[in-house]
Amino acid sequence: MQSWPDPVLPEIPGTGPALRLYDTSDRQVRPLAPGPTATMYVCGITPYDATHLGHAATYVTFDIVNRVLRDLGHEVHYVQNITDVDDPLFERAERDGVDWRDLGAREIQLFRDDMTALRVLPPRDYIGAVESIDEVIEVVGKLLASGAAYVVDDDEYPDVYFRVDATQQFGYESGYDRALMERFFAERGGDPDRPGKRDPLDALLWRAARPGEPSWESPQGAGRPGWHIECAAIALNRLGVEFDVQGGGNDLIFPHHEFSAAHGEALTDARRFARHYVHTGMVGLDGEKMSKSRGNLVFVSKLRAEGVNPAVIRVALLADHYRADRMWDDGVLATAQNRVDRWSTAVSAAAGPDSGPVIERVRQHLADDLDTPKALAAVDAWAEDVRQGIGTDTEAPGRVAAAVDALLGVTLASTTPTPVASATRDGD
């Protein structure tokens, strides 16, 4: 699968402290300790709709992780999937009277365009589920052979399931009790009532072919992949086991990340699928959870079409801590636009205070579990000093602009205040 263009990353002098991130499984902030090449897997979209702000907040967050690691001198092997064969895609395609492959291709291209506009560094490997069918078939066969999986007793639809007890440590990532697991499993794509399953929480690995659905031939019979095994296969085959970061929104903690980790651990006997499990908070609108069913999604592409500077969208998303659930309203964009205007004016000045201290503070705050609110506040303080005429370093404005670009992904190009369009409220 084609990724998107790699933006130019300015080089800035010096380096910051080692990155520390909150690990969901350990319930604490711990140092990230990668080798020369840091490895990161972030779950991608199911391409049945446009990129909304919840998606954008997640990918901007892990883009900051990527930028901090590069600033520390690491190469970064970043892998992202696309779930381009799944029920929501088929349902939307049928509703709209289009081929599911055409719908997926259209929305994947829109996602690429949004990521390019937001200056998100692209993954080295951008892999679709359809591309990875052979990989999934292989690992499903291995899980069946080891006894970690079984075929339900159903002559018509002999689906393959993963045993929830196949790994001793199942549940360590989320820390959820059985009742919460059962609730989220039912709400988030699971099938607890499927006849023939040995445990209601057993997860689908291979869905036997149904009429009207795409399928691929395999030793297990014609069918298509389950959701969790897709990510396990793609990550293992490109990063190996115990890679540095597995990331996504906190709605993926269970069942998706718990099961993809369990699949990987059952396949390799590894202690942990990933060394760090990192999750972002949710984005709501005007006090309500943002969701398709409520019809209150705000799409990046529509904000861009209304003339909103992508740098402003990015700054708005960075204004809150990545782990916090946050609300979006028209005021969030207005505040971000004001901030970008002040920064742009400051870096266009003839001189300013020494850039060293502000760049050091930005690095320190980002290293401390991506404390972007404090990082933005440090740039605010420097810009205010420039406004007050403090400082005579003629190279400081350019150096701060380069650091804001390299570390925060924000290009400061205009000193003219720009009006902000209202947030688009759109759903189905």
N, C-alpha and C positions, 0 to 999 in steps of 0.2 A: 504494500500500500504506500502511495506517495505521501510524504510528510509535507511540511510547509517551509518556506524560506527561513534561513537562519539569519537573524538580525546581527549587525555588527556590534560586537561587545567591546566598548572602550577599555583600554588598559589604564589602571590607576596605580600609583605607587603604594608600596607597603602591603601589609596583610593584616587581617583581623584575628580575633581569638577563634578557637575551635567551635564548631557549631554544636549546640545542645538543643534537642527536640524532645517534646513530650511523647512518650511511648505509651500507647493505649494499653498494651498488655501488662506493663509494669506499673501503670498509673503514676508515673513520675517523669520529670524532665531528666534526661540522661545525655551524656556526650555521644555524638555520632563519631565513629572511629573507622572511616573507610581507608582503604589502601590508596595507592596512586590513582586508581580509577574507582570512583564512587559509583554505586549501582542503585538504580531507582526504578520502580515500577509503579505507575499510576493508572488506575482503571479509567478507560475512556468512555465515550458516549455510546448509547444505542441510538443510531441515526434516524429517528422517526420524527424529529422536530429540531428547531433551531437552538443555538446555544443560548441558554438563559443565564441570569446572573448567578445562580447557584453553581452551574458549571464553571462559569468564568472565575468565581471566587476560588474554587478548588484549583484550577489550572494556574492561576496567578500565584497562589500560595506555593505550589511546588516549583513554579518558575523561580521564585525567590530562593528556595532551597538550592536549585540548580545554580543560580548566580552566586550564592554565597560559597558553595563548594568550589566553583571555578575560581572565585576570588582567592580562595585558600590554596590554589595551585593544583587542584584535582582535575583530571579528566572526568567526565560524567557520562556513564552509559545509561541513558534514559530510555525506557521502553513503555509504550502505551498501546493498548488494544482498542479495537472498535468492535462492539457486539453487533455486527451487521447481519445476523440471522437470529431473530428472536420474536416472540409473540407481539410485543408492542409495535414493532416494525410492520409485521404482517397485518395487524389490525388497522393501523393507520393507512397502509397502502390499499386495503380493501375498502375502507371508508371513502378514500379519495379517488378510487377507481384507477390506480396507477400500479405498475409493476413494483414489487417490493425492492428489487435491485435498483431500479431507477430512483425511487424515493431515497434509498440509502445513499446512493452516489451523490444526489443533489444535496442532502443534508451534511454529508461528510465534507463536500467542497465548501459549503457555507461555514462549517466549523473551522476548516483551514483558514478561510478568509478572516474569521473573527480572531483566531489565534495570531495570525499575522498582524492584524491591526493592533492587538493588545501587546504585541512584541514579546510573546511567549516563546522561549527557546524551544525548538522542535525536538521531539524524541529522535534518537538515533534509529530506533526500530519502531515503526508505526504499523501494527499488524491487525488485520481483520480476522474475525472468527472464521469466515469462509476460507481465507488463506491458510488457516491453521487446522483444518479438518483432519488431515493426515496425522498431525501431531496429537490431536485429541484421541483419535482412534487408537493410536499406539499406546497412550498412557491408560486409557480405559481398559485395554487388554491386559496391561500389567497389573492394574488394580483387581481385575477379575481373577487373574492367575494367583495373586497373593492372598486372596480371600477377603480383601478390603472392600470388595464390591460384589454384587449379586444381581441376578436377573429375576424380576418378579414373575410369578407364576401366572402368566396371562398369554394365551396362545395368540390373541389378536394383536396386542401391543406389548411385547416383551421388553419393557424399559429396563435400563441398567441403573442401579442405585449404589451410592456410597454408604457404607455402614457408619453410623455416627460414632460407634465405639471402636473404629478401626485404629485410632490413635489414642494412647493413654491420656494425653494432655489436652484433648478436645475441650474447648471452652476457655482456654487460658488467655486468648487474645481479647475477647470481649469481657470476660469476667461475669457474664450474665448467668442468672440462675435458670433452671429448667423452664419455669413458667414464662419468663421474659423471652427466652429463646423460642418457645412455642408460639408466643404472640407475634414476634417479629417474623418468624418463619412463614406464618400464614399471611401476614400483611405484605411481605416483601418477596413474592414470587415463589414461595414454597408450595408444596402440595401435601400437607399432612394427612389428608383423607384419602390418598390414593390407595385403592385396594391392593393387597399383596405386599405392601411394604412391611418390613420387620419392625421398624420404629417410625413413628410419625415424622421425626426429624431427619431421617435418611434423605440424602440430597441426590437429585437427578444427575446422572453422568451422561447418559445417552438416551435420547428420546426416540423410540421406535417410530417409523414413518406413519404419518396419518394422512388421510385423503386431503388434497389441496395444500399440503405443506411441502417445502423443499426437503430433500433428503439425499444422503450420500451412502454408498455401499460400504459395508464394513464386516469384519468377522462376526460382529454382534448382530448383524442384520442391518438393513437400510434404516437410516435415521439421521439425527443431527445432535450437536453437542448440547449438554446442559450448560448453564451459565457459569458456574464456579470453576469447572474443569477447564474451560477455555482459558481463563487467566492463569491457572496453575501451569498448564502446558506451555503457554507463550512465555511466561516468566522463567520457568525452569530451563527451557531450551535456549534462552538468550543470556540469562544472568546467572544461572546455576542456583543452588540452594543457599540460604543464609545470605542473601543480598542485603544491601544496606537499608533501603527504605521501601516499604509498601504503603502507598497512599491513596486517599480518596475521601469522599464526604463521610460524615459520621453515620449516615444512614446505611453505609456499606459494612460497618463493623460486623453486624450479624444480619443475615447469614453469609453474605458474600465473602468477606475477607476471612471469617472464621473457617469456612469450608475450603476456600482456595488454599489457605495455609494447611489445613488438615490433609487435603489431597496431596500437596507437595511433600508434606512430611511422611505420609504413608508410602509415597513412591520412592523416597530416598533414605528413610530412617533418620532424617536430620532432626535435631532438637527443635529448631525454629525454622520456619519458612523464610522469614525476614528478621533482621536484627532490630529494626524499628518499625512499628506500625503507627502511622501518623494520619490523623483525620481532621478534617475541617468542619466548622460549624455550618448551620443552615442559614439561608438568606430569606427573610420574609418581606412582605410589602404592606406598609401602612398598618402594622400591628397584627397581620395574619400570615400564617405559613404560606409561602409561595408554592403553588402546585398547579398542574394541568387541570385537575378536577375543579379547582376554584376559578379557573380562568383568569388568574392574576399573575401569570408569568411575565417577566420583563426580559425581552430578548436583546442581546448585544447588537445584533444586526440592525434591529429597528432603531435603537438609540443612535447607531452610526448613521443610519439613513436620515435621521432627523438633524444631523449635523453635530452631534455630540462628539467632541474630541476623544478618541480612545484613551489617550493619556489621562483624561479626567475620569473616565470609567475606572481605569486601573487604580488611580489614587483614591477614588471613592471606596474601592474594595479593600485597599490596604489600610484604611483609616481605623478599622476595628481589628482586634486580634483574631488570627485565623481560626482559633479553636472556639471562639464565641459565636453563638447564634446572634444574628444581627438583623435589623430592619432597614428596609430601603424605602425612601420616599423622595419627593422632589428636592427636599432640602439637602439630602446627602449629595446629590449632584451639584447643587449650587455651592455648597461648602467646598467640594473638591475643585470646582472651577475657579473659585476665588483663590484657593491654595496654589493651583498651577499657575495662575496669572501672577501671583506674588513671587513665586519662585522664578518664573520666566523673566520678570522684570529685574530681579536680583542678579541672575547670571548674565544679563545683558549690560550690567553696570560696568563702568571703567575700572573699578577696583572694589575690594571688599576685605573683610577680615581674613586672616590666615585660614586656608582650607583644611589644614591638617587636623585640627581639633574636631571639626564637624564631621569629616569623613571617618575619623576614629570613633566618634559617638555612634554614627549610623552603623558601622561594622559591629560595635559592641552590642547594640540593641538587636540587630538581626541575629547575631550569634546566640542571644539569650532567648531561645524558643521563638524566633521570628517575631520579636516585639516591634511590629511595623508602626503602631501608633507612636511609640517613643522615637523611632527612626524618623518619621515624618515631622514630629515636633522639633527634632534637632535641626532639620533643614529649615523649618519655620523660623527658629531663633536666629539662624545665620542670615536668612533673608531679611528679617526685621533689623538686624544690625546694619545690613547694607542700606536699607531704607533710611536709617538714621544717619547715614554718612560715616559709619564707623569702619576703619580699616583702609589701608593704602596698598594692599597687595594686588597688583594688576593681573596676576595669573590666577588668583583665587576663583573668580567667577567661572572661568573655563574649567578649572579642576573640579569644582563642585558640580557643574553641569555633567561632566564625564562620570563622576561618582554616582550621581542620581540616576543616570542612564544605566551604568554597569550593575549597580547593586539593587536598584528599585525598578528598573525597566521603564523609566519615564524619560522621554525625550522632551526637553524644554526648548521649543523652537520659536515661540511667539510671545511678544510682550504686549499684545493688544488684548484687553479683556474680551471674552467671547460670551454671548448670551447662551444660556443653557435651555435646551428643549425639555419639555415635560416628559416624565417617565412613561413609556408605552405600557399599557395594560392590555395584555393579549393572552389568550390561552389556546383553546382549540381552533 
